[in-house]
Each structure stands twice: as C-alpha cells, then as structure tokens.
C-alpha cells in the first residue's frame, strides 16, 4: 500500500477506482466498503484509491458538526488499511477552504483533475462541498461529462457503518472491550508519551508509566483497570509486554485529574519521554476507592494475578 499526501503531489493512477471517507476506526462496516473497492479495481484492472481526510472534518467544521472523539489516529488508520488490500491511500489536509469548495469545484478541480477516476464508489448519503450541498445525484449527473462511473455503497452497509461507530464509542466509554473488539474486528489502541507522574506506585511495589495521549481528540476508554499489552513502536524491534492499566482519578489518594497509568509486568527499564503504544484486551474491574494504601496494594497484587491468568489462557 502506498500512502500519498495530497499537498506533496500525486502519481498518475491507472483506471482509478475511488472511495472517499474518514474511515475512523476501520471497523467491520468500513471493511465491506474496502472489499467492494478492491474487487471493483481488480475487475477493471485498475488501481484502488482511498481518499481520507486529516484532521477529521468534524474537528474543522465545528459550526456544522457536533464534536467527535476519534477511534483512530491517522497513523493507526494507515496501519489498519494495509491489511485490506488497498493499493493507494491519499491523505488530504482538510481545511475550511477545502470544505468550502463548491460541489462543482470539488468534482472537477479535486476529483477529476487529480485522480481522473474510472469509478467513484460512494454512499447515497455522501455530502461534499460548501454547506454539504454536493451529493450522490450530482456525481451521477456529472459522470457523462467527465467520463467516470458512479457505484453506490449498499444502504445496509452505510447503516452498519453509522451504527457500529456509535456502538464502538459507547462500548469503549463503558469499558466493554470485548464488544468494541468484535465490532472493529481488531483491538483498540492508544499511543502516548510516557511522562513524569507522582511516582506513588513505586512506594507500594507497582511502578507505573504515566501516559499523555498524543492525540487529544482520541477516545480514551472508561475508567477502570484493564489487561493490556504495550510496546515501544519507534524502537527498531519493538518488544510486546503484558501490563495492567488504570484509567481514572485515583480516588484512594484523593486524586482529581484523570490519569492513564500502566504497570508493565516483569519490566524495570527507563522509558520516560518514550512513545508507548497500548493495546486493550480486557477490563478487569471498575476503579475503586480503598481505605488505605495497604488495601490498594493488596488489590493491585490480585489484579496482577488476574492479568497474568488472562494472558496465560
């Protein structure tokens, strides 16, 4: 899979088959669109091209959309798309100026001039251009003039994408990792930088890495204790470690700010200022307030045994 950044220029595509969207989460609904894209490209001996936007349009056009917590960073999205046979991904820097192209400009100056598409695969409810006035019907009306074909994504797939995205976000906020994993067909991840914390964990035998999530718009699962795996993705040969993660306000020590802390099992290296990738596997329990640090320490020992048993099985 080749990744192209629009502002850096594009190659000449052969019989380009396009689909367009944010593909946040690259979940099962999206995967059906990707299958349609790659199958169509093979049939016409063309190239499959996925156009996606960064940042998410809803983060730019705030007056039009409700705020959103994203399921994947751009890097995570690109890593996932590699699994589904797409030949080219084009990342378009989404700006207000781009969002204000008229629908006719969007079709002629963006799609036709840059991609010369053979086929555009799009949902009946797709909107584009200023005030979201461009739609599937307009693309069809312009097809003969510009020599492309339009193929519709089935309504049940579009419905699945919308429902799944909502359900995934709700499941993660509820700490229901199993449901989120089933809907995505892959595990949820967070990437962040290891920063200095209060270092309280060291005093009770459970040193933790405090994580500042790199993308502030990324959804963080609900408070609780999780079985996770971690790795240092920027290392040449990143090793994966089992770990337990706490997300919450640390009520036992009268914490007020929400923190993300990871205790990596059987590891004592110095990883301050390193980038850490966390993969969620299972929620162990809700966050609790304990009577004292000794009671917390006992619970953490029990949590560690639970995490070890989970991964052993």
Secondary structure as GFF3:
##gff-version 3
##sequence-region A 1 313
A	DSSP	beta_strand	2	5	.	.	.	ID=ss1
A	DSSP	three_ten_helix	6	8	.	.	.	ID=ss2
A	DSSP	beta_strand	16	20	.	.	.	ID=ss3
A	DSSP	alpha_helix	28	43	.	.	.	ID=ss4
A	DSSP	beta_strand	47	54	.	.	.	ID=ss5
A	DSSP	alpha_helix	57	60	.	.	.	ID=ss6
A	DSSP	alpha_helix	74	81	.	.	.	ID=ss7
A	DSSP	three_ten_helix	82	84	.	.	.	ID=ss8
A	DSSP	beta_strand	88	93	.	.	.	ID=ss9
A	DSSP	alpha_helix	96	99	.	.	.	ID=ss10
A	DSSP	alpha_helix	103	105	.	.	.	ID=ss11
A	DSSP	pi_helix	106	112	.	.	.	ID=ss12
A	DSSP	alpha_helix	113	115	.	.	.	ID=ss13
A	DSSP	beta_strand	117	123	.	.	.	ID=ss14
A	DSSP	three_ten_helix	130	132	.	.	.	ID=ss15
A	DSSP	alpha_helix	136	146	.	.	.	ID=ss16
A	DSSP	beta_strand	149	153	.	.	.	ID=ss17
A	DSSP	alpha_helix	155	173	.	.	.	ID=ss18
A	DSSP	alpha_helix	177	184	.	.	.	ID=ss19
A	DSSP	beta_strand	189	195	.	.	.	ID=ss20
A	DSSP	alpha_helix	200	203	.	.	.	ID=ss21
A	DSSP	beta_strand	209	213	.	.	.	ID=ss22
A	DSSP	beta_strand	224	231	.	.	.	ID=ss23
A	DSSP	beta_strand	241	248	.	.	.	ID=ss24
A	DSSP	three_ten_helix	251	253	.	.	.	ID=ss25
A	DSSP	beta_strand	259	264	.	.	.	ID=ss26
A	DSSP	beta_strand	275	285	.	.	.	ID=ss27
A	DSSP	alpha_helix	293	312	.	.	.	ID=ss28
###
